[in-house]
Amino acid sequence: MSDDNSLTGKAAMAGAAIGSAALAAALLYASRRRERAQARNAKPAPGANPPETD
């Protein structure tokens, strides 16, 4: 029976590692999306566009 317990412990550790990696990936994805949305909504700097001349 001790083999089953050690196997269960290893499976639990593997599950925890996979879960924490998934959580880290989700946080990175969310922060990247937020940065892109902020960059898209940012106003251009004054003088960034050349004046139109005819």
TIGUFI-198579 format. One record per atom (N, C-alpha, C, O): residue number from 1; atom name; x, y, z. Coordinates in Angstrom, 2 decimals. Layout:
# residues N
<node><nr>NUM</nr><atom>CA</atom><east>X</east><north>Y</north><up>Z</up></node>
...
END
This chain:
# residues 54
<node><nr>1</nr><atom>N</atom><east>0.81</east><north>-1.20</north><up>0.00</up></node>
<node><nr>1</nr><atom>CA</atom><east>0.00</east><north>0.00</north><up>0.00</up></node>
<node><nr>1</nr><atom>C</atom><east>0.85</east><north>1.26</north><up>0.00</up></node>
<node><nr>1</nr><atom>O</atom><east>0.38</east><north>2.31</north><up>-0.43</up></node>
<node><nr>2</nr><atom>N</atom><east>2.09</east><north>1.18</north><up>0.47</up></node>
<node><nr>2</nr><atom>CA</atom><east>2.93</east><north>2.37</north><up>0.49</up></node>
<node><nr>2</nr><atom>C</atom><east>3.27</east><north>2.83</north><up>-0.93</up></node>
<node><nr>2</nr><atom>O</atom><east>3.51</east><north>4.02</north><up>-1.15</up></node>
<node><nr>3</nr><atom>N</atom><east>3.28</east><north>1.90</north><up>-1.90</up></node>
<node><nr>3</nr><atom>CA</atom><east>3.52</east><north>2.29</north><up>-3.29</up></node>
<node><nr>3</nr><atom>C</atom><east>2.39</east><north>3.18</north><up>-3.81</up></node>
<node><nr>3</nr><atom>O</atom><east>2.64</east><north>4.13</north><up>-4.55</up></node>
<node><nr>4</nr><atom>N</atom><east>1.17</east><north>2.86</north><up>-3.43</up></node>
<node><nr>4</nr><atom>CA</atom><east>0.03</east><north>3.68</north><up>-3.86</up></node>
<node><nr>4</nr><atom>C</atom><east>0.12</east><north>5.08</north><up>-3.28</up></node>
<node><nr>4</nr><atom>O</atom><east>-0.18</east><north>6.05</north><up>-3.97</up></node>
<node><nr>5</nr><atom>N</atom><east>0.52</east><north>5.18</north><up>-2.03</up></node>
<node><nr>5</nr><atom>CA</atom><east>0.61</east><north>6.49</north><up>-1.39</up></node>
<node><nr>5</nr><atom>C</atom><east>1.70</east><north>7.34</north><up>-2.04</up></node>
<node><nr>5</nr><atom>O</atom><east>1.50</east><north>8.53</north><up>-2.25</up></node>
<node><nr>6</nr><atom>N</atom><east>2.84</east><north>6.74</north><up>-2.35</up></node>
<node><nr>6</nr><atom>CA</atom><east>3.91</east><north>7.52</north><up>-2.96</up></node>
<node><nr>6</nr><atom>C</atom><east>3.51</east><north>7.94</north><up>-4.38</up></node>
<node><nr>6</nr><atom>O</atom><east>3.86</east><north>9.03</north><up>-4.84</up></node>
<node><nr>7</nr><atom>N</atom><east>2.79</east><north>7.07</north><up>-5.07</up></node>
<node><nr>7</nr><atom>CA</atom><east>2.32</east><north>7.40</north><up>-6.41</up></node>
<node><nr>7</nr><atom>C</atom><east>1.29</east><north>8.54</north><up>-6.34</up></node>
<node><nr>7</nr><atom>O</atom><east>1.29</east><north>9.44</north><up>-7.18</up></node>
<node><nr>8</nr><atom>N</atom><east>0.44</east><north>8.48</north><up>-5.35</up></node>
<node><nr>8</nr><atom>CA</atom><east>-0.56</east><north>9.53</north><up>-5.17</up></node>
<node><nr>8</nr><atom>C</atom><east>0.12</east><north>10.85</north><up>-4.85</up></node>
<node><nr>8</nr><atom>O</atom><east>-0.29</east><north>11.90</north><up>-5.35</up></node>
<node><nr>9</nr><atom>N</atom><east>1.14</east><north>10.81</north><up>-4.02</up></node>
<node><nr>9</nr><atom>CA</atom><east>1.87</east><north>12.03</north><up>-3.67</up></node>
<node><nr>9</nr><atom>C</atom><east>2.57</east><north>12.62</north><up>-4.88</up></node>
<node><nr>9</nr><atom>O</atom><east>2.57</east><north>13.84</north><up>-5.06</up></node>
<node><nr>10</nr><atom>N</atom><east>3.15</east><north>11.78</north><up>-5.72</up></node>
<node><nr>10</nr><atom>CA</atom><east>3.81</east><north>12.26</north><up>-6.94</up></node>
<node><nr>10</nr><atom>C</atom><east>2.80</east><north>12.87</north><up>-7.90</up></node>
<node><nr>10</nr><atom>O</atom><east>3.07</east><north>13.89</north><up>-8.53</up></node>
<node><nr>11</nr><atom>N</atom><east>1.63</east><north>12.24</north><up>-8.00</up></node>
<node><nr>11</nr><atom>CA</atom><east>0.59</east><north>12.76</north><up>-8.89</up></node>
<node><nr>11</nr><atom>C</atom><east>0.09</east><north>14.11</north><up>-8.37</up></node>
<node><nr>11</nr><atom>O</atom><east>-0.19</east><north>15.02</north><up>-9.16</up></node>
<node><nr>12</nr><atom>N</atom><east>-0.02</east><north>14.23</north><up>-7.07</up></node>
<node><nr>12</nr><atom>CA</atom><east>-0.47</east><north>15.51</north><up>-6.49</up></node>
<node><nr>12</nr><atom>C</atom><east>0.56</east><north>16.60</north><up>-6.74</up></node>
<node><nr>12</nr><atom>O</atom><east>0.20</east><north>17.74</north><up>-7.05</up></node>
<node><nr>13</nr><atom>N</atom><east>1.82</east><north>16.27</north><up>-6.62</up></node>
<node><nr>13</nr><atom>CA</atom><east>2.87</east><north>17.26</north><up>-6.87</up></node>
<node><nr>13</nr><atom>C</atom><east>2.88</east><north>17.67</north><up>-8.34</up></node>
<node><nr>13</nr><atom>O</atom><east>3.06</east><north>18.84</north><up>-8.66</up></node>
<node><nr>14</nr><atom>N</atom><east>2.69</east><north>16.70</north><up>-9.24</up></node>
<node><nr>14</nr><atom>CA</atom><east>2.65</east><north>17.01</north><up>-10.66</up></node>
<node><nr>14</nr><atom>C</atom><east>1.44</east><north>17.88</north><up>-10.98</up></node>
<node><nr>14</nr><atom>O</atom><east>1.54</east><north>18.82</north><up>-11.77</up></node>
<node><nr>15</nr><atom>N</atom><east>0.31</east><north>17.58</north><up>-10.37</up></node>
<node><nr>15</nr><atom>CA</atom><east>-0.88</east><north>18.40</north><up>-10.58</up></node>
<node><nr>15</nr><atom>C</atom><east>-0.70</east><north>19.82</north><up>-10.09</up></node>
<node><nr>15</nr><atom>O</atom><east>-1.14</east><north>20.77</north><up>-10.73</up></node>
<node><nr>16</nr><atom>N</atom><east>-0.03</east><north>19.97</north><up>-8.94</up></node>
<node><nr>16</nr><atom>CA</atom><east>0.22</east><north>21.31</north><up>-8.41</up></node>
<node><nr>16</nr><atom>C</atom><east>1.16</east><north>22.08</north><up>-9.32</up></node>
<node><nr>16</nr><atom>O</atom><east>0.97</east><north>23.28</north><up>-9.54</up></node>
<node><nr>17</nr><atom>N</atom><east>2.15</east><north>21.41</north><up>-9.86</up></node>
<node><nr>17</nr><atom>CA</atom><east>3.10</east><north>22.08</north><up>-10.75</up></node>
<node><nr>17</nr><atom>C</atom><east>2.41</east><north>22.51</north><up>-12.04</up></node>
<node><nr>17</nr><atom>O</atom><east>2.64</east><north>23.62</north><up>-12.52</up></node>
<node><nr>18</nr><atom>N</atom><east>1.57</east><north>21.67</north><up>-12.59</up></node>
<node><nr>18</nr><atom>CA</atom><east>0.85</east><north>22.01</north><up>-13.81</up></node>
<node><nr>18</nr><atom>C</atom><east>-0.12</east><north>23.15</north><up>-13.55</up></node>
<node><nr>18</nr><atom>O</atom><east>-0.26</east><north>24.06</north><up>-14.37</up></node>
<node><nr>19</nr><atom>N</atom><east>-0.79</east><north>23.11</north><up>-12.41</up></node>
<node><nr>19</nr><atom>CA</atom><east>-1.74</east><north>24.16</north><up>-12.07</up></node>
<node><nr>19</nr><atom>C</atom><east>-1.08</east><north>25.51</north><up>-11.88</up></node>
<node><nr>19</nr><atom>O</atom><east>-1.59</east><north>26.53</north><up>-12.33</up></node>
<node><nr>20</nr><atom>N</atom><east>0.07</east><north>25.51</north><up>-11.22</up></node>
<node><nr>20</nr><atom>CA</atom><east>0.76</east><north>26.78</north><up>-11.01</up></node>
<node><nr>20</nr><atom>C</atom><east>1.33</east><north>27.32</north><up>-12.32</up></node>
<node><nr>20</nr><atom>O</atom><east>1.38</east><north>28.53</north><up>-12.52</up></node>
<node><nr>21</nr><atom>N</atom><east>1.76</east><north>26.44</north><up>-13.22</up></node>
<node><nr>21</nr><atom>CA</atom><east>2.25</east><north>26.89</north><up>-14.52</up></node>
<node><nr>21</nr><atom>C</atom><east>1.10</east><north>27.47</north><up>-15.35</up></node>
<node><nr>21</nr><atom>O</atom><east>1.29</east><north>28.46</north><up>-16.06</up></node>
<node><nr>22</nr><atom>N</atom><east>-0.06</east><north>26.86</north><up>-15.26</up></node>
<node><nr>22</nr><atom>CA</atom><east>-1.21</east><north>27.38</north><up>-15.99</up></node>
<node><nr>22</nr><atom>C</atom><east>-1.63</east><north>28.75</north><up>-15.44</up></node>
<node><nr>22</nr><atom>O</atom><east>-2.00</east><north>29.64</north><up>-16.20</up></node>
<node><nr>23</nr><atom>N</atom><east>-1.57</east><north>28.91</north><up>-14.14</up></node>
<node><nr>23</nr><atom>CA</atom><east>-1.91</east><north>30.19</north><up>-13.52</up></node>
<node><nr>23</nr><atom>C</atom><east>-0.93</east><north>31.27</north><up>-13.94</up></node>
<node><nr>23</nr><atom>O</atom><east>-1.33</east><north>32.40</north><up>-14.24</up></node>
<node><nr>24</nr><atom>N</atom><east>0.35</east><north>30.95</north><up>-13.96</up></node>
<node><nr>24</nr><atom>CA</atom><east>1.36</east><north>31.92</north><up>-14.39</up></node>
<node><nr>24</nr><atom>C</atom><east>1.15</east><north>32.32</north><up>-15.85</up></node>
<node><nr>24</nr><atom>O</atom><east>1.27</east><north>33.49</north><up>-16.20</up></node>
<node><nr>25</nr><atom>N</atom><east>0.84</east><north>31.36</north><up>-16.69</up></node>
<node><nr>25</nr><atom>CA</atom><east>0.60</east><north>31.66</north><up>-18.10</up></node>
<node><nr>25</nr><atom>C</atom><east>-0.62</east><north>32.55</north><up>-18.28</up></node>
<node><nr>25</nr><atom>O</atom><east>-0.62</east><north>33.46</north><up>-19.11</up></node>
<node><nr>26</nr><atom>N</atom><east>-1.66</east><north>32.30</north><up>-17.51</up></node>
<node><nr>26</nr><atom>CA</atom><east>-2.87</east><north>33.13</north><up>-17.59</up></node>
<node><nr>26</nr><atom>C</atom><east>-2.59</east><north>34.56</north><up>-17.15</up></node>
<node><nr>26</nr><atom>O</atom><east>-3.08</east><north>35.51</north><up>-17.77</up></node>
<node><nr>27</nr><atom>N</atom><east>-1.81</east><north>34.73</north><up>-16.11</up></node>
<node><nr>27</nr><atom>CA</atom><east>-1.47</east><north>36.08</north><up>-15.65</up></node>
<node><nr>27</nr><atom>C</atom><east>-0.63</east><north>36.83</north><up>-16.67</up></node>
<node><nr>27</nr><atom>O</atom><east>-0.85</east><north>38.02</north><up>-16.91</up></node>
<node><nr>28</nr><atom>N</atom><east>0.33</east><north>36.15</north><up>-17.28</up></node>
<node><nr>28</nr><atom>CA</atom><east>1.15</east><north>36.78</north><up>-18.31</up></node>
<node><nr>28</nr><atom>C</atom><east>0.31</east><north>37.18</north><up>-19.51</up></node>
<node><nr>28</nr><atom>O</atom><east>0.50</east><north>38.26</north><up>-20.08</up></node>
<node><nr>29</nr><atom>N</atom><east>-0.62</east><north>36.32</north><up>-19.91</up></node>
<node><nr>29</nr><atom>CA</atom><east>-1.48</east><north>36.60</north><up>-21.05</up></node>
<node><nr>29</nr><atom>C</atom><east>-2.37</east><north>37.82</north><up>-20.77</up></node>
<node><nr>29</nr><atom>O</atom><east>-2.53</east><north>38.69</north><up>-21.62</up></node>
<node><nr>30</nr><atom>N</atom><east>-2.93</east><north>37.86</north><up>-19.57</up></node>
<node><nr>30</nr><atom>CA</atom><east>-3.82</east><north>38.97</north><up>-19.22</up></node>
<node><nr>30</nr><atom>C</atom><east>-3.06</east><north>40.29</north><up>-19.17</up></node>
<node><nr>30</nr><atom>O</atom><east>-3.56</east><north>41.31</north><up>-19.64</up></node>
<node><nr>31</nr><atom>N</atom><east>-1.86</east><north>40.29</north><up>-18.60</up></node>
<node><nr>31</nr><atom>CA</atom><east>-1.10</east><north>41.53</north><up>-18.52</up></node>
<node><nr>31</nr><atom>C</atom><east>-0.65</east><north>41.98</north><up>-19.91</up></node>
<node><nr>31</nr><atom>O</atom><east>-0.59</east><north>43.18</north><up>-20.18</up></node>
<node><nr>32</nr><atom>N</atom><east>-0.34</east><north>41.05</north><up>-20.77</up></node>
<node><nr>32</nr><atom>CA</atom><east>0.06</east><north>41.42</north><up>-22.14</up></node>
<node><nr>32</nr><atom>C</atom><east>-1.10</east><north>42.03</north><up>-22.91</up></node>
<node><nr>32</nr><atom>O</atom><east>-0.92</east><north>43.00</north><up>-23.64</up></node>
<node><nr>33</nr><atom>N</atom><east>-2.30</east><north>41.46</north><up>-22.74</up></node>
<node><nr>33</nr><atom>CA</atom><east>-3.48</east><north>42.02</north><up>-23.40</up></node>
<node><nr>33</nr><atom>C</atom><east>-3.75</east><north>43.43</north><up>-22.90</up></node>
<node><nr>33</nr><atom>O</atom><east>-4.10</east><north>44.31</north><up>-23.68</up></node>
<node><nr>34</nr><atom>N</atom><east>-3.60</east><north>43.64</north><up>-21.59</up></node>
<node><nr>34</nr><atom>CA</atom><east>-3.86</east><north>44.96</north><up>-21.02</up></node>
<node><nr>34</nr><atom>C</atom><east>-2.86</east><north>45.98</north><up>-21.55</up></node>
<node><nr>34</nr><atom>O</atom><east>-3.24</east><north>47.11</north><up>-21.85</up></node>
<node><nr>35</nr><atom>N</atom><east>-1.59</east><north>45.60</north><up>-21.66</up></node>
<node><nr>35</nr><atom>CA</atom><east>-0.57</east><north>46.51</north><up>-22.19</up></node>
<node><nr>35</nr><atom>C</atom><east>-0.86</east><north>46.87</north><up>-23.64</up></node>
<node><nr>35</nr><atom>O</atom><east>-0.71</east><north>48.03</north><up>-24.04</up></node>
<node><nr>36</nr><atom>N</atom><east>-1.28</east><north>45.91</north><up>-24.43</up></node>
<node><nr>36</nr><atom>CA</atom><east>-1.60</east><north>46.19</north><up>-25.84</up></node>
<node><nr>36</nr><atom>C</atom><east>-2.81</east><north>47.10</north><up>-25.96</up></node>
<node><nr>36</nr><atom>O</atom><east>-2.84</east><north>47.98</north><up>-26.82</up></node>
<node><nr>37</nr><atom>N</atom><east>-3.81</east><north>46.90</north><up>-25.11</up></node>
<node><nr>37</nr><atom>CA</atom><east>-5.00</east><north>47.75</north><up>-25.15</up></node>
<node><nr>37</nr><atom>C</atom><east>-4.65</east><north>49.18</north><up>-24.75</up></node>
<node><nr>37</nr><atom>O</atom><east>-5.17</east><north>50.13</north><up>-25.34</up></node>
<node><nr>38</nr><atom>N</atom><east>-3.79</east><north>49.34</north><up>-23.77</up></node>
<node><nr>38</nr><atom>CA</atom><east>-3.37</east><north>50.67</north><up>-23.35</up></node>
<node><nr>38</nr><atom>C</atom><east>-2.57</east><north>51.35</north><up>-24.46</up></node>
<node><nr>38</nr><atom>O</atom><east>-2.73</east><north>52.55</north><up>-24.69</up></node>
<node><nr>39</nr><atom>N</atom><east>-1.72</east><north>50.62</north><up>-25.13</up></node>
<node><nr>39</nr><atom>CA</atom><east>-0.92</east><north>51.18</north><up>-26.22</up></node>
<node><nr>39</nr><atom>C</atom><east>-1.81</east><north>51.59</north><up>-27.39</up></node>
<node><nr>39</nr><atom>O</atom><east>-1.55</east><north>52.58</north><up>-28.06</up></node>
<node><nr>40</nr><atom>N</atom><east>-2.85</east><north>50.82</north><up>-27.63</up></node>
<node><nr>40</nr><atom>CA</atom><east>-3.76</east><north>51.12</north><up>-28.73</up></node>
<node><nr>40</nr><atom>C</atom><east>-4.58</east><north>52.37</north><up>-28.43</up></node>
<node><nr>40</nr><atom>O</atom><east>-4.90</east><north>53.14</north><up>-29.34</up></node>
<node><nr>41</nr><atom>N</atom><east>-4.92</east><north>52.58</north><up>-27.16</up></node>
<node><nr>41</nr><atom>CA</atom><east>-5.74</east><north>53.72</north><up>-26.77</up></node>
<node><nr>41</nr><atom>C</atom><east>-4.93</east><north>54.96</north><up>-26.44</up></node>
<node><nr>41</nr><atom>O</atom><east>-5.50</east><north>56.02</north><up>-26.17</up></node>
<node><nr>42</nr><atom>N</atom><east>-3.62</east><north>54.85</north><up>-26.44</up></node>
<node><nr>42</nr><atom>CA</atom><east>-2.78</east><north>55.99</north><up>-26.09</up></node>
<node><nr>42</nr><atom>C</atom><east>-2.86</east><north>57.05</north><up>-27.18</up></node>
<node><nr>42</nr><atom>O</atom><east>-2.94</east><north>56.74</north><up>-28.37</up></node>
<node><nr>43</nr><atom>N</atom><east>-2.84</east><north>58.29</north><up>-26.75</up></node>
<node><nr>43</nr><atom>CA</atom><east>-2.89</east><north>59.39</north><up>-27.72</up></node>
<node><nr>43</nr><atom>C</atom><east>-1.49</east><north>59.60</north><up>-28.30</up></node>
<node><nr>43</nr><atom>O</atom><east>-0.50</east><north>59.45</north><up>-27.59</up></node>
<node><nr>44</nr><atom>N</atom><east>-1.42</east><north>59.93</north><up>-29.57</up></node>
<node><nr>44</nr><atom>CA</atom><east>-0.10</east><north>60.18</north><up>-30.17</up></node>
<node><nr>44</nr><atom>C</atom><east>0.51</east><north>61.46</north><up>-29.58</up></node>
<node><nr>44</nr><atom>O</atom><east>-0.21</east><north>62.37</north><up>-29.18</up></node>
<node><nr>45</nr><atom>N</atom><east>1.80</east><north>61.50</north><up>-29.54</up></node>
<node><nr>45</nr><atom>CA</atom><east>2.51</east><north>62.66</north><up>-29.00</up></node>
<node><nr>45</nr><atom>C</atom><east>2.29</east><north>63.86</north><up>-29.92</up></node>
<node><nr>45</nr><atom>O</atom><east>2.17</east><north>63.69</north><up>-31.14</up></node>
<node><nr>46</nr><atom>N</atom><east>2.23</east><north>65.07</north><up>-29.36</up></node>
<node><nr>46</nr><atom>CA</atom><east>2.08</east><north>66.24</north><up>-30.22</up></node>
<node><nr>46</nr><atom>C</atom><east>3.26</east><north>66.35</north><up>-31.19</up></node>
<node><nr>46</nr><atom>O</atom><east>4.41</east><north>66.17</north><up>-30.80</up></node>
<node><nr>47</nr><atom>N</atom><east>2.95</east><north>66.64</north><up>-32.42</up></node>
<node><nr>47</nr><atom>CA</atom><east>4.00</east><north>66.75</north><up>-33.43</up></node>
<node><nr>47</nr><atom>C</atom><east>4.41</east><north>65.43</north><up>-34.02</up></node>
<node><nr>47</nr><atom>O</atom><east>5.35</east><north>65.36</north><up>-34.81</up></node>
<node><nr>48</nr><atom>N</atom><east>3.71</east><north>64.37</north><up>-33.65</up></node>
<node><nr>48</nr><atom>CA</atom><east>4.04</east><north>63.06</north><up>-34.21</up></node>
<node><nr>48</nr><atom>C</atom><east>3.67</east><north>63.00</north><up>-35.68</up></node>
<node><nr>48</nr><atom>O</atom><east>4.36</east><north>62.37</north><up>-36.48</up></node>
<node><nr>49</nr><atom>N</atom><east>2.57</east><north>63.66</north><up>-36.04</up></node>
<node><nr>49</nr><atom>CA</atom><east>2.17</east><north>63.70</north><up>-37.44</up></node>
<node><nr>49</nr><atom>C</atom><east>2.71</east><north>64.97</north><up>-38.07</up></node>
<node><nr>49</nr><atom>O</atom><east>2.55</east><north>66.05</north><up>-37.49</up></node>
<node><nr>50</nr><atom>N</atom><east>3.33</east><north>64.88</north><up>-39.22</up></node>
<node><nr>50</nr><atom>CA</atom><east>3.83</east><north>66.11</north><up>-39.86</up></node>
<node><nr>50</nr><atom>C</atom><east>2.66</east><north>66.99</north><up>-40.29</up></node>
<node><nr>50</nr><atom>O</atom><east>1.60</east><north>66.48</north><up>-40.65</up></node>
<node><nr>51</nr><atom>N</atom><east>2.83</east><north>68.28</north><up>-40.28</up></node>
<node><nr>51</nr><atom>CA</atom><east>1.74</east><north>69.16</north><up>-40.70</up></node>
<node><nr>51</nr><atom>C</atom><east>1.43</east><north>68.97</north><up>-42.17</up></node>
<node><nr>51</nr><atom>O</atom><east>2.32</east><north>68.73</north><up>-42.99</up></node>
<node><nr>52</nr><atom>N</atom><east>0.17</east><north>69.09</north><up>-42.49</up></node>
<node><nr>52</nr><atom>CA</atom><east>-0.24</east><north>68.94</north><up>-43.89</up></node>
<node><nr>52</nr><atom>C</atom><east>0.03</east><north>70.26</north><up>-44.61</up></node>
<node><nr>52</nr><atom>O</atom><east>-0.39</east><north>71.33</north><up>-44.15</up></node>
<node><nr>53</nr><atom>N</atom><east>0.70</east><north>70.19</north><up>-45.71</up></node>
<node><nr>53</nr><atom>CA</atom><east>0.98</east><north>71.39</north><up>-46.52</up></node>
<node><nr>53</nr><atom>C</atom><east>0.53</east><north>71.13</north><up>-47.95</up></node>
<node><nr>53</nr><atom>O</atom><east>0.71</east><north>70.04</north><up>-48.48</up></node>
<node><nr>54</nr><atom>N</atom><east>-0.03</east><north>72.13</north><up>-48.54</up></node>
<node><nr>54</nr><atom>CA</atom><east>-0.46</east><north>72.01</north><up>-49.94</up></node>
<node><nr>54</nr><atom>C</atom><east>0.23</east><north>73.03</north><up>-50.78</up></node>
<node><nr>54</nr><atom>O</atom><east>-0.01</east><north>73.10</north><up>-51.99</up></node>
END
